Amino acid sequence: MEQKIEKLITWLRERVQEAGMNGAIVGISGGIDSAVVAHLIKRAFPNNSLGLIMPCKSNPKDKEDALKVVQSCGIDYHVIDLTETHRVLFGEIEKQLKEKGQWNEQAARLGDANTRARLRMTTLYAVANNYGYLVVGTDNAAEWHTGYFTKYGDGGVDLVPLVHFTKGEVREMARILGVPEEIITKAPSAGLWEGQTDENEMGTTYDMIDKYLKGEPIPERDREIIERLHERSHHKRQLAIAPPKF
């Protein structure tokens, strides 16, 4: 794993140089995946890396954990609170749709959460533009395969260094890099709503997805869930679909 980390650091440097950019930026959520990426880009670009902490109707604990990540790797950072921005934007959307009698209350929670993810993406690119940095994503192999990310939200990035690593491998990487243990053992959550966890929402566990990706046997119920998630999220892993030339 230490060799893979070194190869990732070299790969990050090559991609940034190839793009003619100055460094890299990542959104730090307080979770393990963004913690690992923060450590990686800090090692790759000691003086040209940046972490962005973007609370948005968030649990205050997430910001505390994000700051622990910053401290553990020494990366430069900014805190940009998007709560009010989100309130104004999503509030106006709700108002306009309600005026036409077309507001879908059942879809509102997910729409709210996805809007937060896309606001964070917009903020990352605005700040990245200021510094001439590439935006580095945090999706691991399990999230990528199941589509457990927001299209044009946390999936809207330039580089995805963890996309071939299982959740278990990300944990191994985290310990080598020096990510705080409490971040490593924290229950994975996108922080979308109170009590939300990744595994409850997906209906299976990262351990099962890791085993599936490694070709190991898992219960039929979990296999069906993973394959259904993969098929349903196919569009997320593609560029915008274009018709053939007529």
ROSE-4610 file (N, C-alpha, C; in Angstrom, 1 decimal, always signed):
// ROSE-4610
residu = [M/M/M/E/E/E/Q/Q/Q/K/K/K/I/I/I/E/E/E/K/K/K/L/L/L/I/I/I/T/T/T/W/W/W/L/L/L/R/R/R/E/E/E/R/R/R/V/V/V/Q/Q/Q/E/E/E/A/A/A/G/G/G/M/M/M/N/N/N/G/G/G/A/A/A/I/I/I/V/V/V/G/G/G/I/I/I/S/S/S/G/G/G/G/G/G/I/I/I/D/D/D/S/S/S/A/A/A/V/V/V/V/V/V/A/A/A/H/H/H/L/L/L/I/I/I/K/K/K/R/R/R/A/A/A/F/F/F/P/P/P/N/N/N/N/N/N/S/S/S/L/L/L/G/G/G/L/L/L/I/I/I/M/M/M/P/P/P/C/C/C/K/K/K/S/S/S/N/N/N/P/P/P/K/K/K/D/D/D/K/K/K/E/E/E/D/D/D/A/A/A/L/L/L/K/K/K/V/V/V/V/V/V/Q/Q/Q/S/S/S/C/C/C/G/G/G/I/I/I/D/D/D/Y/Y/Y/H/H/H/V/V/V/I/I/I/D/D/D/L/L/L/T/T/T/E/E/E/T/T/T/H/H/H/R/R/R/V/V/V/L/L/L/F/F/F/G/G/G/E/E/E/I/I/I/E/E/E/K/K/K/Q/Q/Q/L/L/L/K/K/K/E/E/E/K/K/K/G/G/G/Q/Q/Q/W/W/W/N/N/N/E/E/E/Q/Q/Q/A/A/A/A/A/A/R/R/R/L/L/L/G/G/G/D/D/D/A/A/A/N/N/N/T/T/T/R/R/R/A/A/A/R/R/R/L/L/L/R/R/R/M/M/M/T/T/T/T/T/T/L/L/L/Y/Y/Y/A/A/A/V/V/V/A/A/A/N/N/N/N/N/N/Y/Y/Y/G/G/G/Y/Y/Y/L/L/L/V/V/V/V/V/V/G/G/G/T/T/T/D/D/D/N/N/N/A/A/A/A/A/A/E/E/E/W/W/W/H/H/H/T/T/T/G/G/G/Y/Y/Y/F/F/F/T/T/T/K/K/K/Y/Y/Y/G/G/G/D/D/D/G/G/G/G/G/G/V/V/V/D/D/D/L/L/L/V/V/V/P/P/P/L/L/L/V/V/V/H/H/H/F/F/F/T/T/T/K/K/K/G/G/G/E/E/E/V/V/V/R/R/R/E/E/E/M/M/M/A/A/A/R/R/R/I/I/I/L/L/L/G/G/G/V/V/V/P/P/P/E/E/E/E/E/E/I/I/I/I/I/I/T/T/T/K/K/K/A/A/A/P/P/P/S/S/S/A/A/A/G/G/G/L/L/L/W/W/W/E/E/E/G/G/G/Q/Q/Q/T/T/T/D/D/D/E/E/E/N/N/N/E/E/E/M/M/M/G/G/G/T/T/T/T/T/T/Y/Y/Y/D/D/D/M/M/M/I/I/I/D/D/D/K/K/K/Y/Y/Y/L/L/L/K/K/K/G/G/G/E/E/E/P/P/P/I/I/I/P/P/P/E/E/E/R/R/R/D/D/D/R/R/R/E/E/E/I/I/I/I/I/I/E/E/E/R/R/R/L/L/L/H/H/H/E/E/E/R/R/R/S/S/S/H/H/H/H/H/H/K/K/K/R/R/R/Q/Q/Q/L/L/L/A/A/A/I/I/I/A/A/A/P/P/P/P/P/P/K/K/K/F/F/F]
num = [1/1/1/2/2/2/3/3/3/4/4/4/5/5/5/6/6/6/7/7/7/8/8/8/9/9/9/10/10/10/11/11/11/12/12/12/13/13/13/14/14/14/15/15/15/16/16/16/17/17/17/18/18/18/19/19/19/20/20/20/21/21/21/22/22/22/23/23/23/24/24/24/25/25/25/26/26/26/27/27/27/28/28/28/29/29/29/30/30/30/31/31/31/32/32/32/33/33/33/34/34/34/35/35/35/36/36/36/37/37/37/38/38/38/39/39/39/40/40/40/41/41/41/42/42/42/43/43/43/44/44/44/45/45/45/46/46/46/47/47/47/48/48/48/49/49/49/50/50/50/51/51/51/52/52/52/53/53/53/54/54/54/55/55/55/56/56/56/57/57/57/58/58/58/59/59/59/60/60/60/61/61/61/62/62/62/63/63/63/64/64/64/65/65/65/66/66/66/67/67/67/68/68/68/69/69/69/70/70/70/71/71/71/72/72/72/73/73/73/74/74/74/75/75/75/76/76/76/77/77/77/78/78/78/79/79/79/80/80/80/81/81/81/82/82/82/83/83/83/84/84/84/85/85/85/86/86/86/87/87/87/88/88/88/89/89/89/90/90/90/91/91/91/92/92/92/93/93/93/94/94/94/95/95/95/96/96/96/97/97/97/98/98/98/99/99/99/100/100/100/101/101/101/102/102/102/103/103/103/104/104/104/105/105/105/106/106/106/107/107/107/108/108/108/109/109/109/110/110/110/111/111/111/112/112/112/113/113/113/114/114/114/115/115/115/116/116/116/117/117/117/118/118/118/119/119/119/120/120/120/121/121/121/122/122/122/123/123/123/124/124/124/125/125/125/126/126/126/127/127/127/128/128/128/129/129/129/130/130/130/131/131/131/132/132/132/133/133/133/134/134/134/135/135/135/136/136/136/137/137/137/138/138/138/139/139/139/140/140/140/141/141/141/142/142/142/143/143/143/144/144/144/145/145/145/146/146/146/147/147/147/148/148/148/149/149/149/150/150/150/151/151/151/152/152/152/153/153/153/154/154/154/155/155/155/156/156/156/157/157/157/158/158/158/159/159/159/160/160/160/161/161/161/162/162/162/163/163/163/164/164/164/165/165/165/166/166/166/167/167/167/168/168/168/169/169/169/170/170/170/171/171/171/172/172/172/173/173/173/174/174/174/175/175/175/176/176/176/177/177/177/178/178/178/179/179/179/180/180/180/181/181/181/182/182/182/183/183/183/184/184/184/185/185/185/186/186/186/187/187/187/188/188/188/189/189/189/190/190/190/191/191/191/192/192/192/193/193/193/194/194/194/195/195/195/196/196/196/197/197/197/198/198/198/199/199/199/200/200/200/201/201/201/202/202/202/203/203/203/204/204/204/205/205/205/206/206/206/207/207/207/208/208/208/209/209/209/210/210/210/211/211/211/212/212/212/213/213/213/214/214/214/215/215/215/216/216/216/217/217/217/218/218/218/219/219/219/220/220/220/221/221/221/222/222/222/223/223/223/224/224/224/225/225/225/226/226/226/227/227/227/228/228/228/229/229/229/230/230/230/231/231/231/232/232/232/233/233/233/234/234/234/235/235/235/236/236/236/237/237/237/238/238/238/239/239/239/240/240/240/241/241/241/242/242/242/243/243/243/244/244/244/245/245/245/246/246/246]
x = [+0.8/+0.0/+0.9/+2.0/+2.9/+3.4/+3.6/+4.1/+2.9/+1.7/+0.5/+0.3/+0.5/+0.4/+1.4/+2.6/+3.7/+3.3/+2.8/+2.4/+1.2/+0.3/-0.8/-0.3/+0.6/+1.2/+1.9/+2.6/+3.3/+2.2/+1.2/+0.1/-0.6/-0.9/-1.5/-0.6/+0.7/+1.6/+1.6/+1.6/+1.6/+0.4/-0.8/-2.0/-2.1/-1.7/-1.7/-0.8/+0.4/+1.4/+0.9/+0.3/-0.3/-1.4/-2.1/-3.2/-2.7/-1.5/-0.9/-1.4/-1.8/-2.4/-1.3/-1.7/-0.7/-0.7/-1.9/-2.0/-3.3/-3.8/-5.0/-5.8/-7.2/-8.1/-9.0/-9.5/-10.5/-11.4/-12.7/-13.6/-13.5/-13.3/-13.1/-14.3/-14.9/-16.2/-16.1/-15.0/-14.8/-14.9/-15.1/-15.1/-13.8/-13.6/-12.3/-11.9/-12.7/-12.3/-11.7/-12.4/-11.8/-10.6/-10.5/-9.3/-8.1/-8.3/-7.2/-6.8/-7.7/-7.4/-6.6/-7.1/-6.4/-4.9/-4.7/-3.3/-2.5/-3.2/-2.5/-2.1/-3.0/-2.7/-1.7/-1.7/-0.7/+0.7/+0.8/+2.1/+2.5/+1.5/+1.9/+2.3/+1.6/+1.8/+1.9/+3.0/+3.1/+2.7/+3.0/+2.7/+1.6/+1.0/+0.0/-1.2/-1.7/-2.9/-3.8/-5.1/-6.1/-7.2/-7.7/-8.9/-10.0/-11.2/-12.4/-13.4/-13.7/-14.7/-16.0/-17.1/-18.3/-19.5/-19.7/-20.9/-22.2/-23.2/-24.5/-25.6/-26.2/-27.2/-26.6/-25.3/-24.5/-24.5/-24.2/-24.0/-22.7/-22.6/-21.4/-20.2/-20.5/-19.4/-18.7/-19.3/-18.6/-17.5/-17.8/-16.8/-15.7/-16.0/-14.9/-14.0/-14.6/-13.8/-13.0/-13.6/-12.8/-11.6/-11.8/-10.6/-9.6/-10.0/-9.0/-8.2/-8.9/-8.2/-7.1/-7.6/-6.7/-5.4/-5.7/-4.6/-3.6/-4.2/-3.4/-2.5/-2.9/-2.0/-1.4/-1.8/-1.2/-1.6/-2.7/-3.1/-3.7/-3.4/-4.1/-5.6/-6.4/-7.8/-8.6/-9.9/-10.8/-12.1/-12.9/-14.3/-15.3/-16.1/-17.1/-18.5/-19.3/-20.6/-21.6/-22.3/-23.2/-24.7/-24.9/-26.2/-27.2/-26.8/-27.7/-27.9/-26.8/-26.9/-27.9/-27.8/-28.7/-30.2/-30.4/-31.7/-32.4/-31.6/-32.2/-32.5/-31.6/-31.8/-32.9/-32.8/-33.8/-35.1/-35.1/-36.4/-37.1/-36.3/-37.0/-37.5/-36.8/-37.3/-38.6/-38.6/-39.8/-41.0/-40.7/-41.8/-42.4/-41.5/-42.0/-42.8/-42.3/-43.1/-44.4/-44.4/-45.6/-46.7/-46.2/-47.1/-47.9/-47.2/-47.8/-48.5/-48.5/-49.0/-48.3/-47.0/-46.2/-45.1/-45.2/-44.1/-44.3/-43.3/-43.3/-42.7/-43.5/-42.9/-42.1/-42.5/-41.8/-40.4/-40.2/-38.9/-38.0/-38.6/-37.9/-36.7/-36.7/-35.5/-34.3/-34.5/-33.3/-32.9/-33.9/-33.6/-32.8/-33.2/-32.5/-31.0/-30.8/-29.5/-28.6/-29.2/-28.4/-28.0/-28.9/-28.6/-27.4/-27.3/-26.2/-24.9/-24.9/-23.7/-23.3/-24.3/-23.9/-23.5/-24.0/-23.5/-22.0/-21.7/-20.3/-19.4/-19.9/-19.1/-18.9/-19.9/-19.8/-18.8/-18.8/-17.9/-16.4/-16.3/-14.9/-14.3/-15.1/-14.6/-14.3/-15.2/-14.9/-13.6/-13.3/-12.1/-10.9/-11.1/-10.1/-9.6/-10.6/-10.3/-9.4/-9.7/-8.9/-7.4/-7.1/-5.8/-5.1/-5.9/-5.4/-5.2/-6.1/-6.0/-7.0/-6.7/-7.6/-8.4/-9.7/-10.6/-10.4/-10.1/-9.8/-11.0/-11.6/-12.7/-12.3/-13.3/-13.1/-13.8/-14.4/-15.2/-14.3/-14.6/-13.8/-14.5/-13.9/-14.4/-15.9/-16.2/-17.6/-18.6/-18.3/-19.2/-19.3/-18.2/-18.2/-19.1/-18.9/-19.6/-21.1/-21.5/-22.9/-23.6/-22.8/-23.3/-23.7/-23.0/-23.4/-22.6/-23.0/-22.5/-23.5/-23.5/-24.4/-23.8/-24.6/-24.2/-24.0/-22.8/-22.5/-22.4/-22.3/-22.1/-20.7/-20.7/-19.4/-18.8/-19.6/-19.1/-18.6/-18.8/-18.3/-16.9/-15.9/-14.5/-13.6/-12.3/-11.3/-10.6/-10.3/-9.5/-10.1/-10.1/-10.7/-9.6/-8.7/-7.6/-7.9/-9.1/-9.4/-10.4/-10.7/-11.8/-11.5/-10.2/-9.9/-9.6/-9.9/-9.6/-10.9/-11.0/-12.1/-12.1/-13.2/-13.3/-12.3/-12.1/-11.1/-9.7/-9.4/-8.1/-7.9/-9.0/-8.9/-8.6/-9.2/-8.9/-7.4/-6.9/-5.5/-4.6/-5.0/-4.2/-4.3/-5.5/-5.7/-4.7/-4.6/-3.7/-2.2/-1.8/-0.4/-0.2/-1.2/-1.0/-1.1/-1.7/-1.8/-3.1/-4.2/-5.5/-5.9/-6.5/-6.9/-7.8/-7.6/-8.3/-9.8/-10.2/-11.7/-12.3/-11.6/-12.1/-12.2/-11.2/-11.1/-12.3/-12.6/-13.7/-15.1/-15.2/-16.5/-17.4/-18.7/-19.7/-19.8/-19.6/-19.6/-21.0/-21.0/-22.2/-22.0/-22.9/-22.9/-23.4/-23.9/-24.4/-25.6/-26.4/-27.6/-28.7/-29.0/-30.0/-29.7/-30.4/-30.1/-30.2/-29.1/-29.1/-28.7/-28.5/-28.3/-26.9/-26.9/-25.6/-25.6/-24.4/-24.3/-24.9/-24.6/-25.0/-26.5/-27.1/-28.5/-29.2/-28.7/-29.3/-29.2/-28.0/-27.8/-28.5/-28.6/-29.3/-28.3/-27.0/-26.0/-24.8/-23.7/-22.5/-21.3/-20.4/-19.2/-18.4/-18.5/-17.8/-18.3/-19.6/-20.2/-19.8/-19.9/-19.5/-18.0/-17.2/-15.8/-15.6/-16.3/-16.2/-16.7/-17.8/-18.3/-17.3/-16.7/-15.7/-14.5/-14.2/-13.0/-13.3/-14.6/-15.0/-15.3/-15.4/-15.7/-17.2/-17.5/-19.0/-19.6/-20.9/-21.7/-23.1/-23.9/-25.3/-26.0/-27.0/-27.7/-28.4/-29.0/-29.7/-28.8/-27.5/-26.6/-26.1/-25.9/-25.5/-26.5/-27.8/-28.9/-29.0/-28.8/-28.8/-27.7/-26.5/-25.3/-25.4/-25.9/-26.1/-27.2/-28.2/-29.3/-28.8/-28.1/-27.5/-26.6/-25.8/-24.8/-25.5/-26.5/-27.3/-28.0/-28.7/-29.5/-28.6/-27.4/-26.5/-25.5/-25.8/-24.9/-24.7/-25.7/-25.7/-24.7/-24.5/-23.6/-22.2/-21.8/-20.4/-20.1/-21.0/-20.9/-20.8/-20.2/-20.4/-21.8/-22.2/-23.6/-23.8/-24.9/-25.2/-25.5/-24.8/-25.0/-25.6/-26.4/-26.9/-25.8/-26.0/-25.0/-25.1/-24.1/-24.2/-25.2/-26.1/-27.1/-26.7]
y = [-1.2/+0.0/+1.3/+1.2/+2.4/+2.7/+1.7/+1.9/+2.5/+2.0/+2.5/+4.0/+4.3/+5.7/+6.6/+6.1/+6.9/+7.0/+6.0/+6.0/+7.0/+7.0/+8.0/+9.4/+9.7/+11.0/+11.4/+10.5/+10.8/+11.1/+10.2/+10.4/+11.7/+12.2/+13.5/+14.6/+14.5/+15.5/+15.6/+14.4/+14.3/+14.9/+14.6/+15.1/+16.6/+17.2/+18.6/+19.3/+18.7/+19.3/+19.2/+18.1/+17.9/+18.9/+19.3/+20.2/+21.7/+21.8/+23.2/+24.0/+23.3/+23.9/+24.0/+24.6/+24.9/+23.9/+23.2/+22.4/+21.7/+21.4/+20.6/+21.1/+20.9/+21.3/+20.1/+19.9/+18.9/+19.5/+19.0/+19.3/+18.4/+18.9/+18.0/+18.0/+16.8/+16.6/+16.2/+15.6/+15.0/+13.5/+13.0/+11.5/+11.0/+9.7/+9.0/+9.3/+9.3/+9.4/+10.8/+11.8/+13.1/+13.4/+12.7/+12.8/+12.2/+11.1/+10.4/+11.3/+11.9/+12.7/+14.0/+14.6/+15.7/+15.4/+14.3/+13.9/+13.7/+13.0/+12.8/+14.0/+15.0/+16.2/+17.1/+17.0/+17.8/+17.2/+15.9/+15.3/+15.6/+15.6/+15.8/+17.2/+18.2/+19.6/+20.3/+20.2/+20.7/+22.2/+23.0/+24.4/+24.9/+23.9/+24.3/+23.3/+23.1/+22.2/+23.0/+22.7/+23.4/+22.5/+22.6/+21.9/+22.9/+22.5/+23.4/+22.7/+23.4/+22.9/+23.7/+23.0/+23.7/+23.3/+23.7/+23.4/+23.8/+23.0/+23.4/+22.6/+23.3/+22.6/+21.4/+21.4/+20.3/+20.1/+18.9/+18.6/+19.3/+20.1/+20.7/+19.8/+18.5/+17.5/+17.3/+17.4/+17.2/+18.3/+19.5/+20.6/+20.3/+19.9/+19.5/+18.4/+17.4/+16.3/+16.8/+17.7/+18.2/+19.0/+19.7/+20.5/+19.6/+18.4/+17.4/+16.9/+16.7/+16.2/+17.3/+18.5/+19.6/+19.6/+19.5/+19.5/+18.3/+17.1/+15.9/+16.0/+16.7/+16.7/+18.0/+19.1/+20.4/+21.1/+20.7/+21.4/+22.8/+23.7/+25.0/+24.8/+25.7/+25.5/+26.8/+26.7/+27.7/+27.1/+27.8/+27.4/+28.3/+27.8/+28.6/+28.0/+28.7/+28.1/+28.4/+27.4/+27.5/+27.4/+27.4/+27.2/+28.2/+29.5/+30.6/+30.6/+30.3/+30.2/+29.2/+28.0/+26.9/+27.3/+27.9/+28.3/+29.2/+30.2/+31.1/+30.4/+29.6/+28.9/+27.9/+27.0/+25.9/+26.5/+27.5/+28.2/+28.8/+29.4/+30.0/+28.9/+27.8/+26.7/+26.2/+26.0/+25.5/+26.4/+27.7/+28.8/+28.7/+28.7/+28.8/+27.5/+26.4/+25.1/+25.0/+25.5/+25.5/+26.4/+27.6/+28.5/+27.9/+27.0/+26.3/+25.0/+24.7/+23.4/+22.2/+22.3/+21.2/+20.7/+21.2/+20.8/+19.4/+18.5/+17.1/+17.0/+16.9/+16.8/+15.6/+14.5/+13.2/+13.2/+14.0/+14.2/+15.3/+16.0/+17.2/+16.9/+15.9/+15.6/+15.3/+14.5/+14.1/+15.3/+16.1/+17.3/+18.3/+18.5/+19.3/+18.9/+17.6/+17.0/+17.1/+16.8/+16.9/+18.3/+19.3/+20.7/+21.1/+20.6/+20.9/+20.4/+19.1/+18.6/+19.4/+19.9/+20.6/+22.0/+22.6/+23.9/+23.7/+22.7/+22.4/+22.3/+21.6/+21.4/+22.8/+23.6/+25.0/+25.8/+25.7/+26.4/+26.0/+24.7/+24.1/+24.6/+24.7/+25.1/+26.6/+27.4/+28.8/+29.1/+28.4/+28.6/+28.0/+26.9/+26.3/+27.2/+27.9/+28.8/+30.0/+30.4/+31.5/+31.1/+29.8/+29.4/+28.7/+28.3/+27.5/+26.1/+25.5/+24.2/+23.2/+21.9/+20.9/+20.5/+20.1/+19.6/+18.1/+17.6/+16.2/+15.6/+14.5/+13.8/+12.8/+12.3/+11.4/+10.0/+9.8/+8.5/+7.3/+6.3/+5.0/+4.0/+2.8/+1.9/+1.5/+1.3/+0.9/+2.0/+3.2/+4.3/+4.5/+4.3/+4.5/+3.4/+2.1/+1.0/+1.1/+1.5/+1.6/+2.9/+3.9/+5.2/+6.0/+5.7/+6.4/+7.7/+8.6/+10.0/+10.8/+12.1/+13.0/+13.4/+13.1/+13.5/+15.0/+15.5/+16.9/+17.5/+16.7/+17.1/+16.7/+15.7/+15.2/+14.3/+14.0/+13.3/+14.3/+15.6/+16.6/+17.1/+16.4/+16.6/+16.4/+16.7/+16.5/+15.2/+14.8/+13.6/+12.7/+11.4/+10.5/+9.4/+9.8/+9.0/+7.7/+7.7/+6.5/+5.5/+5.8/+5.1/+3.6/+3.1/+1.7/+1.0/+1.8/+1.3/+1.0/-0.3/-0.6/+0.2/+0.2/+0.9/+0.4/-0.9/-1.5/-1.0/-0.9/-0.4/+1.1/+1.9/+3.3/+3.4/+2.5/+2.5/+2.2/+1.2/+0.9/+2.1/+2.7/+3.9/+5.0/+5.2/+6.2/+6.0/+4.8/+4.6/+4.8/+4.5/+4.7/+6.3/+7.0/+8.4/+9.2/+8.6/+9.4/+10.1/+9.5/+10.1/+9.7/+10.6/+10.3/+9.1/+8.2/+7.0/+7.2/+8.2/+8.5/+8.8/+9.3/+9.5/+8.2/+7.4/+6.1/+5.2/+5.2/+4.3/+4.9/+6.2/+6.9/+6.2/+6.1/+5.5/+6.3/+5.7/+6.5/+7.2/+8.5/+9.2/+10.4/+10.6/+11.8/+13.0/+12.9/+14.0/+14.6/+13.8/+14.4/+14.8/+14.0/+14.4/+13.7/+14.0/+13.6/+12.0/+11.4/+10.0/+9.2/+9.9/+9.2/+8.6/+7.3/+6.6/+6.0/+5.9/+5.3/+4.0/+3.1/+1.7/+1.5/+2.3/+2.2/+2.6/+3.6/+4.1/+3.2/+2.6/+1.6/+0.3/-0.1/-1.4/-2.6/-2.2/-3.3/-2.6/-3.3/-2.7/-2.6/-1.7/-1.5/-2.9/-3.6/-4.9/-5.8/-5.9/-6.7/-6.2/-4.9/-4.4/-4.6/-4.5/-4.8/-6.3/-7.2/-8.6/-8.9/-8.2/-8.4/-7.9/-6.8/-6.2/-7.1/-7.8/-8.7/-10.1/-10.3/-11.6/-12.7/-12.2/-13.2/-13.4/-14.6/-14.9/-14.1/-13.6/-12.8/-13.3/-13.0/-13.5/-13.0/-13.7/-13.4/-12.0/-11.8/-10.5/-9.3/-9.4/-8.3/-8.2/-9.3/-9.3/-8.6/-8.9/-8.3/-6.8/-6.4/-5.0/-4.2/-4.8/-4.2/-4.1/-5.1/-5.1/-4.2/-4.1/-3.2/-1.7/-1.4/-0.1/+0.3/-0.7/-0.5/-0.2/-1.0/-0.8/+0.5/+0.8/+2.1/+3.3/+3.2/+4.4/+4.5/+3.7/+3.7/+5.1/+5.9/+7.2/+8.1/+7.9/+8.7/+8.6/+7.4/+7.2/+7.5/+8.2/+8.5/+10.0/+10.5/+11.9/+12.1/+13.3/+13.6/+12.9/+12.2/+11.4/+12.2/+11.9/+12.6/+11.7/+12.2/+11.3/+11.0/+10.0/+9.8/+11.0/+11.2/+12.2/+11.8/+12.7/+12.4/+12.9]
z = [+0.0/+0.0/+0.0/+0.7/+0.7/-0.7/-1.5/-2.9/-3.7/-3.5/-4.2/-3.9/-2.6/-2.2/-3.0/-3.1/-3.8/-5.3/-5.8/-7.2/-7.4/-6.5/-6.5/-6.5/-5.6/-5.5/-6.8/-7.4/-8.7/-9.7/-9.7/-10.7/-10.6/-9.4/-9.1/-9.7/-9.4/-9.9/-11.4/-12.0/-13.5/-14.1/-13.5/-14.1/-14.0/-12.8/-12.6/-13.6/-13.8/-14.7/-16.1/-16.5/-17.8/-18.1/-17.1/-17.3/-17.3/-17.0/-16.9/-15.7/-14.6/-13.4/-12.3/-11.2/-10.2/-9.0/-8.8/-7.6/-7.6/-6.3/-6.2/-5.0/-5.1/-4.0/-3.8/-2.5/-2.2/-1.2/-1.3/-0.2/+0.9/+2.1/+3.3/+4.1/+4.2/+4.8/+6.3/+6.7/+8.0/+7.9/+6.7/+6.5/+6.1/+6.0/+5.7/+4.3/+3.3/+1.9/+1.6/+2.1/+1.8/+2.7/+3.8/+4.7/+4.0/+3.3/+2.6/+1.4/+0.7/-0.4/+0.0/+1.1/+1.7/+2.0/+2.6/+2.9/+1.6/+0.6/-0.7/-1.4/-1.5/-2.3/-1.5/-0.1/+0.6/+0.4/+0.3/+0.0/-1.4/-2.3/-3.8/-4.0/-3.3/-3.6/-2.2/-1.5/-0.2/-0.1/-1.1/-1.0/-2.0/-2.6/-3.6/-3.5/-2.3/-2.0/-1.1/-1.2/-0.4/+0.0/+1.2/+1.6/+1.8/+1.4/+1.6/+2.5/+3.6/+4.5/+4.2/+3.8/+3.3/+4.1/+5.3/+6.0/+5.3/+5.3/+4.6/+5.3/+6.3/+7.1/+7.8/+8.1/+8.5/+10.0/+10.4/+11.8/+12.2/+13.3/+13.7/+13.9/+14.2/+14.4/+13.2/+12.0/+10.7/+10.5/+10.9/+10.8/+11.7/+13.0/+13.9/+13.4/+12.8/+12.2/+11.1/+10.2/+9.1/+9.5/+10.6/+11.2/+11.7/+12.3/+12.7/+11.6/+10.4/+9.2/+8.8/+8.8/+8.4/+9.3/+10.6/+11.5/+11.3/+11.0/+10.9/+9.7/+8.6/+7.4/+7.2/+7.9/+7.7/+6.5/+5.8/+4.6/+4.9/+4.0/+4.0/+3.8/+4.3/+4.2/+4.3/+3.8/+4.0/+4.5/+5.3/+5.6/+5.0/+4.1/+3.4/+3.8/+4.6/+5.0/+3.9/+3.4/+2.3/+2.8/+4.1/+4.6/+4.1/+4.2/+3.8/+2.3/+1.6/+0.1/-0.3/+0.3/+0.0/+0.4/+1.6/+2.0/+1.0/+0.5/-0.5/-1.8/-2.3/-3.6/-3.5/-2.6/-2.5/-2.1/-1.3/-0.9/-2.0/-2.9/-4.1/-5.1/-5.2/-6.0/-5.5/-4.2/-3.5/-3.7/-3.5/-3.6/-5.0/-6.1/-7.4/-7.8/-7.4/-7.7/-7.0/-5.7/-4.9/-5.5/-6.1/-6.7/-7.9/-8.6/-9.7/-9.3/-8.0/-7.5/-8.0/-8.2/-8.7/-7.8/-6.5/-5.6/-5.1/-5.2/-4.8/-3.5/-2.4/-1.1/-0.9/-1.5/-1.3/-1.9/-2.9/-3.6/-3.0/-2.1/-1.6/-0.8/+0.0/+0.9/+0.0/-1.0/-1.9/-2.7/-3.2/-4.0/-3.1/-1.9/-1.0/-0.8/-0.6/-0.3/-1.6/-2.7/-4.0/-4.3/-4.0/-4.2/-3.4/-2.1/-1.3/-1.9/-2.4/-3.0/-4.2/-5.0/-6.2/-5.9/-4.8/-4.3/-3.9/-3.3/-2.9/-4.1/-5.1/-6.3/-7.0/-7.1/-7.6/-6.8/-5.5/-4.7/-4.9/-4.9/-5.2/-6.5/-7.5/-8.8/-8.8/-8.1/-8.0/-7.3/-6.2/-5.5/-6.3/-6.9/-7.7/-8.9/-9.4/-10.5/-10.0/-8.8/-8.2/-8.1/-7.7/-7.5/-8.7/-9.7/-10.8/-10.3/-9.6/-9.1/-9.8/-9.8/-10.2/-9.0/-9.3/-8.2/-8.1/-6.9/-6.7/-6.0/-6.5/-6.0/-4.9/-4.2/-3.1/-3.2/-4.3/-4.5/-4.5/-3.7/-3.8/-4.7/-4.8/-5.8/-5.5/-4.2/-3.8/-4.2/-3.9/-4.3/-5.8/-6.5/-7.9/-8.6/-8.1/-8.7/-8.5/-7.3/-6.9/-7.3/-7.7/-8.0/-6.8/-5.7/-4.4/-4.4/-5.3/-5.3/-6.1/-5.9/-6.6/-8.0/-9.0/-10.3/-10.4/-10.9/-10.9/-9.5/-8.5/-7.1/-6.7/-5.8/-5.4/-6.5/-7.5/-8.7/-9.8/-9.6/-10.5/-10.2/-10.6/-10.3/-11.5/-11.3/-12.4/-12.2/-11.0/-10.8/-9.7/-9.9/-8.9/-8.5/-7.6/-7.3/-6.5/-5.9/-5.0/-5.7/-7.0/-7.7/-7.8/-7.7/-7.9/-6.5/-5.4/-4.1/-3.3/-2.8/-1.9/-0.7/+0.0/+1.3/+2.3/+2.3/+3.2/+2.8/+1.6/+1.2/+1.5/+1.4/+1.8/+3.3/+4.1/+5.5/+5.8/+5.0/+5.2/+4.8/+3.7/+3.2/+4.3/+4.9/+5.9/+7.1/+7.5/+8.7/+8.3/+7.1/+6.7/+6.6/+6.1/+5.9/+7.2/+8.2/+9.5/+9.7/+9.1/+9.3/+10.8/+11.5/+12.9/+13.0/+14.0/+14.1/+14.2/+14.9/+15.0/+13.7/+12.8/+11.4/+10.7/+10.8/+10.2/+10.6/+11.9/+12.4/+12.4/+12.0/+12.0/+11.0/+11.3/+10.4/+9.1/+7.9/+6.7/+6.5/+6.3/+6.1/+5.1/+4.2/+3.4/+4.1/+5.3/+6.1/+5.4/+4.8/+4.0/+4.9/+6.0/+6.9/+8.3/+9.3/+10.6/+10.7/+11.2/+11.3/+10.1/+9.0/+7.7/+7.7/+7.2/+7.0/+5.6/+5.0/+3.7/+3.6/+4.6/+4.5/+4.7/+5.6/+5.7/+4.4/+3.8/+2.6/+1.4/+1.3/+0.2/+0.4/+1.6/+1.9/+2.0/+1.9/+2.1/+2.7/+2.9/+3.6/+2.7/+3.1/+2.3/+2.3/+3.4/+3.4/+2.4/+2.2/+1.2/-0.2/-0.4/-1.7/-2.1/-1.1/-1.3/-1.7/-1.0/-1.3/-2.7/-3.1/-4.4/-5.5/-5.2/-6.2/-6.3/-5.3/-5.3/-5.8/-6.1/-6.6/-5.6/-4.3/-3.2/-3.1/-2.6/-2.4/-1.4/-1.6/-0.7/-0.8/+0.2/+0.2/-1.1/-1.6/-2.8/-2.7/-1.5/-1.3/-1.5/-1.0/-1.1/-2.6/-3.2/-4.6/-5.5/-5.3/-6.1/-5.8/-4.6/-4.3/-5.0/-4.9/-5.5/-7.0/-7.7/-9.1/-9.6/-8.7/-9.1/-9.0/-7.9/-7.7/-8.9/-9.3/-10.4/-11.7/-12.0/-13.3/-13.3/-12.1/-12.1/-12.2/-11.8/-11.7/-12.9/-14.0/-15.1/-15.7/-15.8/-16.4/-15.6/-14.3/-13.5/-13.9/-14.5/-14.8/-16.2/-16.9/-18.3/-18.5/-19.6/-19.9/-20.4/-20.6/-21.1/-22.4/-22.6/-23.7/-24.9/-26.0/-27.3/-28.3/-29.2/-30.3/-31.3/-32.2/-33.2/-34.2/-35.1/-36.1/-37.1/-37.4/-38.4/-39.8]
